[in-house]
Each structure stands twice: as C-alpha cells, then as structure tokens.
Amino acid sequence: MVMEQLNTSLETAFGRYQLQRFPINKKESLRAWDAADEYVLQHLDENKLLTENVSLLIVNDSFGGLSVSLSKYKPIVMIDSYLSVQGIALNSQNNAIDEDDIKLCNSLDNPGDMVTDKYDVVIIKLPKSLAMLEDQLCRIRPALNNATKIIAAGMTKNIHMSTMALFEKIIGTTKTSLARKKSRLIFSQVDEDLAILESPYPTSYTLPYKLDDVDLEVSNHAAIFSQDKLDIGARFFIENLPVDETYKTIVDLGCGNGVLGVMAAIKNPTAKLLFTDESYMAVESAISNLASVFDDTREAEFLQTDCLQGVEDNSVSLILCNPPFHQNNAITDNVAWQMFSESKEKLAVKGELWVVANRHLAYHAKLKTIFGNCDVVASNNKFTLLKAVK
Ligand SMILES: C[S@@+](CC[C@H](N)C(=O)[O-])C[C@H]1O[C@@H](n2cnc3c(N)ncnc32)[C@H](O)[C@@H]1O
C-alpha cells in the first residue's frame, strides 16, 4: 500500500507556510489546518478586510493556520489549549515569524483588555462546545462595536440552529455562507441595542457524594469536559477508586474539573496530588475544586501541559486517567497512547495506572503492549476499569 504524503504546506493569498500539529508525531495523518481555515482566509482576501493597521482578534486557532498566516497584521490570539500555544510557537519559529508578531491571551482573559479601542476584525474558529462558544462571545462582546467584522468558521456538521441562536442572542443579526469543502462561515453583526451579557460560567453542579454529611459541589469553567454533569465514565471510576496508604503521589491525568483527583484525595488522605490538563480552564477549575474541599491544607500541584510533560520520571505511585478521544476537533486515539506511554515513564516501580474506558475501545491491548500486563478491575455494560502496573 502506498502511503499518501501528508500536506504540510498551507498556501493562501497571505503566503505559503509550513505547518505541523503539536505534539509532533512522525506518523501524523492529520493536517495542522482545516477547510474552514482556508475558507476564512480566502474570504478575508477576496473582501479586502485586512488593512495595514487593522486591529485583529483570532479566537481558538489550532496550530497557526490563521495566526501564522496573518502574522503580518499582528493579531491577538485567544486560546485555551496548551497544545495550540505550543503549535503556534513551533510554526512561527519554523516560518521565521517574530514571536512578538502574535500576541497570545488565555481563555479566561478579556480580549478587550489587550487593545485601547474596539477590534476591527474578529475571527472565531468554532469551539467544540456551545458552552465554550457562549463564554467566548460574552468575553469578546465588550470589545466590539457595529463596525467590527465578525466571522466565525467551522465544519458544516458542527454548525446548528443552536450555534446561530447564540450569536443572535449575544452579538446580533447572524447569517451563514454557502458550504465549501464541508465548511461554512458565519457572519454576525453587532446590534448595539442588545444588552451586553455577562458569561454565565463557571457554573457548578452537586456530586452524588458527601463529605462529613455535606454535599460536594464542583465548579466548571466553560471548556470542561462534561461541563454540566458528572460524566458516567468518571462516576464508574469514582465508585471503584483505589485506596492504599502506601500511595505517596497520585496524578489526575487529563484532570478536567479535577473530580477524580479530588475524590482520590478524600479517600487517600496522606497522598500528595498532582493535576495535569492541556486546557487552561480545566486546570483553573481543578484548582478551585480542590481548594473548596480542603482550603489550602492539601499538598497539590497543577500543571497545564501536554500529558505528563514536566513530571519527574519514576516518581509517581498512582495515575488516574479518563482519556480523551479527540485532539481539538479531530477524533484520534493518539493522545490515549501518549498518556499511557508517558505514564510508564513517570510511575515508580510497582506504580499503577488506572484507566476508565468505554468497553468498545481496545485500551486493554494497548496497556498490555506498553506495560506487559493489564487487569480488569471492574466492568459494567458500558465501561471497564483497567489497571496496569509498572
Ligand atoms: C475525557 S476528559 C476527562 C476529564 C476528567 N478527568 C473526568 O474524568 O471527568 C479528558 C481530559 O483530557 C484533557 N486532555 C486532552 N488532551 C490532553 C493532553 N495532550 N494533555 C493533557 N490533557 C489532555 C482534556 O482537556 C480533558 O479534560
């Protein structure tokens, strides 16, 4: 079989750039940009929307498809993802772009604070969830006026009536373009008569568990996985969490709101906790959820990182993992593989990796390949809980 060579060269009216996804994977089969990036770049060029001193905001660029291509306009780029930040830095460097040409702000900043006036052009790559879109539209709205051109871009299958309704509610009149290569643009016009809405996030929900007879609540920023309720896989994991007084360090890998780590901390009162996630909002939610249970009495560390980068090798007793099945909007098991391989490096001898997974996913075989062993600790009709020991 002849493998088709992956195209890494994005060619548009704004130039030709070599772009890679992050982390770099030699067997990568996905491009670093998508048809929606190409569509929006073409629209900006055809309609001459970018002038020399334009004030430009880009929200949710994946790996530089937009920000690297438009770097000569010195965009402000708002991002939640650590992998995207690293990808944009790598691709800027590889295309000899000055790092000061792209200014980053994180997903909990207000992009209006980065400029003295309103933005002229705003490009939004649609995020995975409506909650995140709602939060982002509320955050950017004060930095727009009725002269701002607002263009969102996404794959047609991810654009619904509910997506359009959010733009109409928070920004103003909204319409879509024709579809091109399965992608579409959304054009929204600020209606200055609409009230400027505050983001409703973070929101919270009550867990089906108590501590000292008090209900436990978790707070969730907009980008959190299973933002409004406990994920059923996480619930199955919590019902079977390991307890062992020899655990010195417990890692909640891909922590989301930190619910697995917080519950493990309650059940293992002497262990030190470490929470990692690539999402800025996830790490901030985990910080606040651990603090709401323990104030600052519990020893813990929080890392916004790629999987377990930054954690010392051979140092961890137990890793808890409910692995993701996407990277940005692409479905992939690369991240799960990476999480399992890095777990092996970071665990001390006899350290344990516990993974919850949908039954249909072949994680048992993956863990056996990496660790040489894997047991099913518990299972029901939907999930299995697996344990591999170093
Ligand atoms: C299925 S969710 C699990 C969240 C939480 N542990 C739970 O059980 O509810 C997977 C988490 O992995 C995070 N994630 C995805 N890719 C990652 C990466 N490369 N490094 C660290 N975290 C990642 C996502 O942001 C998400 O919070």
The ligand as an SDF file (V2000), in Angstrom:
LIG
                    3D

 27 29  0  0  0  0  0  0  0  0999 V2000
  -12.4450   12.5390   28.9660 C   0  0  0  0  0  0  0  0  0  0  0  0
  -11.8630   14.0320   29.6970 S   0  0  0  0  0  0  0  0  0  0  0  0
  -11.6980   13.5460   31.4110 C   0  0  0  0  0  0  0  0  0  0  0  0
  -11.8310   14.6850   32.3710 C   0  0  0  0  0  0  0  0  0  0  0  0
  -11.9100   14.2740   33.8420 C   0  0  0  0  0  0  0  0  0  0  0  0
  -10.7180   13.5490   34.2510 N   0  0  0  0  0  0  0  0  0  0  0  0
  -13.1500   13.4240   34.0870 C   0  0  0  0  0  0  0  0  0  0  0  0
  -12.9920   12.2110   34.2840 O   0  0  0  0  0  0  0  0  0  0  0  0
  -14.2650   13.9880   34.0710 O   0  0  0  0  0  0  0  0  0  0  0  0
  -10.1880   14.0890   29.1030 C   0  0  0  0  0  0  0  0  0  0  0  0
   -9.3830   15.3040   29.5350 C   0  0  0  0  0  0  0  0  0  0  0  0
   -8.0720   15.1910   28.9230 O   0  0  0  0  0  0  0  0  0  0  0  0
   -7.6350   16.5080   28.5840 C   0  0  0  0  0  0  0  0  0  0  0  0
   -6.5870   16.3910   27.5440 N   0  0  0  0  0  0  0  0  0  0  0  0
   -6.7310   16.1940   26.2130 C   0  0  0  0  0  0  0  0  0  0  0  0
   -5.5310   16.1230   25.6110 N   0  0  0  0  0  0  0  0  0  0  0  0
   -4.6000   16.2750   26.5760 C   0  0  0  0  0  0  0  0  0  0  0  0
   -3.1840   16.3200   26.5730 C   0  0  0  0  0  0  0  0  0  0  0  0
   -2.4910   16.1520   25.4580 N   0  0  0  0  0  0  0  0  0  0  0  0
   -2.5380   16.5210   27.7450 N   0  0  0  0  0  0  0  0  0  0  0  0
   -3.2580   16.7060   28.9070 C   0  0  0  0  0  0  0  0  0  0  0  0
   -4.6060   16.6680   28.9610 N   0  0  0  0  0  0  0  0  0  0  0  0
   -5.2700   16.4510   27.8170 C   0  0  0  0  0  0  0  0  0  0  0  0
   -8.9000   17.2090   28.1240 C   0  0  0  0  0  0  0  0  0  0  0  0
   -8.7420   18.6230   28.1890 O   0  0  0  0  0  0  0  0  0  0  0  0
   -9.9470   16.6480   29.1130 C   0  0  0  0  0  0  0  0  0  0  0  0
  -10.0640   17.4790   30.2480 O   0  0  0  0  0  0  0  0  0  0  0  0
  1  2  1  0
  2  3  1  0
  2 10  1  0
  3  4  1  0
  4  5  1  0
  5  6  1  0
  5  7  1  0
  7  8  2  0
  7  9  1  0
 10 11  1  0
 11 12  1  0
 11 26  1  0
 12 13  1  0
 13 14  1  0
 13 24  1  0
 14 15  1  0
 14 23  1  0
 15 16  2  0
 16 17  1  0
 17 18  1  0
 17 23  2  0
 18 19  1  0
 18 20  2  0
 20 21  1  0
 21 22  2  0
 22 23  1  0
 24 25  1  0
 24 26  1  0
 26 27  1  0
M  CHG  2   2   1   9  -1
M  END
$$$$
